[in-house]
Amino acid sequence: MLMPPTISTINPSQGPTTGGTTVTLTGTGMTGSTAVRFGSTNATSFVVNSATQITAVSPPRAAGAAAVIVVHPTGNSNSVTFTYVVAPVPVVTSVAPSSGPTSGGTSVTLTGTGFTGATAVTFAGVPATSFVVNSATQITAVTPAGSAGAAVVTVTTPGGSSAPDAFFFYAAPPVLTGAAPAQGPAAGGVIITLTGSNLLNASAVRFASTNAASFTVVSATQITATAPAGTGSSPITVVTPGGTSNPVAFTYVAAPTLTSLVPSSGPTSAGTVVTLIGANLASATAVSFGGTAVPFTVVSDTQITAVAPAGAGGPVTVTVTTVGGTGPGLTYTRVAAPGI
């Protein structure tokens, strides 16, 4: 003679009055069961997994204890208790990080209370790309795409929806329009003014892949940054919660070098045209004879012509200053005329 089913455990043993809790009933003789009842109300749905297990979804019911039984052609099972509780309204107390790009994709941690059984997380009414309920006090969610500005973050559970007092700020992507100066010495140290838009809350300024030695956000349209050491072309980008900006050009200039002066000597009077030969001379900003700045013409990256100033007889050091700095000098000798 077949015996009615028996229930030994129910897990979980409580859930919200709104129903919807999936419970697992473990016992014996479950095969062929025709119903699962919570009090006098049939389960919303149920599945006989095996002779020893049934999963059932609790129907809505008033708060309090409900006797759960399994109905079977051989008779009803013993009962176990499932307790209906009033689910708390969820409360979101913090969102971290609190900002990210309008393109979405930011993983944020929501902290608060009453998150158990959350059925939705929205940002300005748009469902999160995905979310995971870690505990009654924490949810991780991935932001959907959104418009620049503040977006109300809402968590919905069987207890209701959280109040509209938690926010995620969508940041428009940063845009750079210029860098001045656009060149600097390979040793770094030059202060660059970056102009553009959406530059607030910048977290990094990069010269190619190297972070700036330091930077200051002046406004939403301007940042000053100190260039690190580098070589060659090194596009500058800015990183903000809105993403990474477009690059703007910046070039490192090597320090100038001089290899010869032609002629290397001349009279103490002014006017001798001297050709300076070397390398990295194209961006020359000054030519000096013994500390005296003189007129000059950049002929090419390897040649400059300059006019020697008047001065006492003897050697003086000739130097060239460029965007790349001031290079080592060469000796020019003033020769006094006989009898002077």
N, C-alpha and C positions, 0 to 999 in steps of 0.2 A: 504494500500500500504506500502510495506516494505521500510524503509529508509536505505541509505548507513551507514556504521559504522562511528563513530566519535572517534577521539583521543583527550583526554584532557591533558595527561601528558606522557612524556618519561623519563625513569630513568635507567641508567645515561644518560646525554644528550651529552656526548662526549666520545671519545675513540681513540686509536691509528690508524694510517693509515694502519697498517697491518691487521686491522679487528680483529674479535674474541671476541668483547665485547658483553656480553649478556645484552640486554636492555629489560625493561618491559614497554609495552604500555598499558595504562589504558584509558578506554572510554566506548562506548556503541556499541551494534550491532555487536560484534566481531564473533559470532558463524557463521560458514560457510565460513570464510575468506579463500581465495585461495592463497594469496601471501602477503609478506611485502617487500616494496622496499625502498632502500636507494639511493635517486636520481633515476637513471634508472637501478640500479643493484638490483637484488633480494637478500634478506637476505640469508646468508649461510644456515640457517635453521630457522624454527619458529614453535611454538606450541600455539594453541588456548587453553588457560587454562579455559576460561569461556566466557560468553557473554560480560564481561567487562574487560578482560585481555588477552594479548598475550605476550609471550616472544620470542624474535628474536635475532639471532646472526649477528652482523654487518659484511658485506663483506669488503675486502680491498678496499681502495679508496684514492685518492689524498687528501692532507690536505685542509681543508675548510669546509663550511657548506653543508649539504646534507638534502634535504627534504625527510622525512620519511612518507610513506602512507601505508594504508592497502587496499588491493584489495579484492573486494567482488562482488558476482553476482549482487547485487543491485546497485553497483557503488563504486567508490573509495572514501576513507575517506578524510577528510581534512588533511593537512600536518603539521608535527611538525619538528623542526630542531634538527639534530644531527650533532655535529661538530667533524670533523676528525682532530686530532693533531699529530704532529710528536713525537713519544715516545722517551724520552731521553735514552741514553745508560746508563745502571746501573753502579754505582761506589760503590765499597766496601771499606770503610775506616778503619774498625776495625772488629776483630773477637774475641769474649770473651765468655768463656776462649779460649786462643790461643793454648792449648795443651790438649791431652787426650790419652787414651789407644788405642792400635792398634786394640783392639776388637770392637771399635766403641761404640755407645750408648751415647756419650757426647752431651748434649743439649747446643748449642752455639747460641749466639746472634750476628747477622751480622748487622752492622750499616753502613749507606751510603746514597745514593740518587738513585732515579729512580727505586724503587723496585715494584711499582704498576704493577700488572698483571704478576708478575714473573711466569714463567712456569717451571723453573728448578733451582736447587742448586746442584752443584757438588763439590766433594773433590777429587782432582787429577783425574778428569774425571768420578768418580764414583758417581752416584746420591745419595743425602742425603736419609737416611732412611725415613724421613718425613720432611716437612717444612711448616711454616705458615707465610704468609705475614701480619705482624702486621700493617704496614703503609708504606708510600712511602719511609721511611727512616730506617725501621727495619724489619728484618726477623729472626725468630727462626727456627733453623734446627737441626736435630739429625744426628750426624756423622755416616757414614757407617764404616765397618771394613776397615783398611788400613795398609800399610807397614810403618815401623818406618822411621821417617824423615819428611821433609816438604811436605805438600800437598797444591797445589794451590786451593783456594776457588773461584768458579765462580758462578755468578748469571746471569740467562738468562731471558730476558723479551721481549716483542714485539719490544723494541728499540734495542735489540742486547744482547751481552754478555759482562760482566765486564772484565776489563783488568786483566792479570795474575799477580797482585801485592799484593794480600791478601793471607795469608797463615795460615794453621792450622798444628801444629806439632804433629805427632803421636809419642808417647813415648812407647818404648818397656817396658814390665813389669819388675819391679825390681826383682833381684834374690839375696838372701843372702846365703853365703857359710860358714860363721862362726861368732862367737862372742867370744871375749877374754877380760877379763876372762868370763867363762860361769857360774860363781857363784858369789854371793855377799851377803852382810848383809841384813837382813830384814828391817833395817832402811833406806836402799837405800844409794845413794850418790856415789857408785862406778862408775868409768868411764869405759864404755864398748867400745871396738873397733869392729865395724861391717865391715865385708868385703863381697864383692859380685860384682855385675855389675848393670848398669843402675840405679844408686842411685842419680843422679843429680836431683835437684829441689824437693827433698823430702819435703813433707809437714807435716809429722808426723813420729815419731818412737814410737811404742807401746810395752809395756811389758804386755802381755795378752791384757786386754782392757784399761790399764792405760797408758796415755801418758808419755814419758820420761820427767824427770825434765827439761832437756834441751838437745839439740843436735846440732852438727855442721857437715855440709856436707863438707868433706875434698876433695873428688874427686868423679868421677863416680864409683869408686870401694871401697870407704871407708867413713864411718860415725863414729864419736865418739858421744856417748850418755851417759847421766848421769841417772842411774837407779833411779826410784822413790821407795818409800817404798813398800813392798809387802811380800807375803809368798808363799812358795812352788814353784812348777813348774810354770814358767811364760814365755811362748814362745815369742820371739821378732819378730816383723814384721815392715816393712818400707812401708810407703805410698808415692807414687809419682804420677805425672800425668799419668803414665803408669799403675797404679793400686796398689794393695797390694801384697807385696812379700810373698814368702813361709816363714814359721816360722823357727827360729833356737832356740835351747834349751838354756834356762837360768833358774837357780834355786836359790831361796832365801834360805840362810842358817841362822837358828836361832842362836843367841848368845850362847856361851858355858856357862854351869853352873857347879859348883863343889859342891859336897855334903860331901865329906870326903877325908882325906889324911891318908894313912896307910903306915908307922907310921906317926904320926903327930908331932914327935919330933926326934931329933938325935944329934949326936956329932957336935962340931964346925968344925971338919975336913970334907973334901969332901968324897964322895963315898957312902953315904946312898941311897939305891934305894927306892924311895917313889912311891906308887901307888896312882894316882889321880883318884877318882871315881866321875862321874857326868853324864852329858848328852850333846849331840851335840858336841862331841869331835873329830869326825872322820877327820875333815879338819884342825886339829891343825897345826899351822905354827910356834908357839913358846910357850915355857914354861919358866916362870920366877920365881926365888926365890929372893924376895926383890929387883927386878929390874935387877937381873943378869940372863941372858939367860943360860939355861942348856941343855945338851943332853936329848932327850926323844924318846920314842917309842909309837906310837898309837897302842894299843891292839885292841880296838873296839870303837864304838861310845860312850861307857860309861866308858872307862878305858884307862889311859895313865900311863906308867912307866917313871920316870925321876930320874936323879942322882942329889942329893942335893950337892951344892957347899960348899966350906969352908967359914966360916964367924964367926964373933963375936957372942958370946952367946946372946940369946934373941930371941924374935919373929920376923919373916919376913912374908910378904904376898906372897902367891903362886898364880899365875894367869896363865890362858891359853888363847892364842890368836888363833882364827880360822878365816876362811873366813867370818864368821858371826860377828867378832869383838872380843873384850876382855871382858870376863865375870867377875863378882865379884870374889874376891879372898878368900882364906882360910888361916888360920895362921899355919905356921910351926915354931916350937921352937927349936933353937939350945941350947943344954945344955953343958956347959963347964965341963970338967972332974974335979973331986975333986982336990983341991990344985992348980988349974990353975987360 
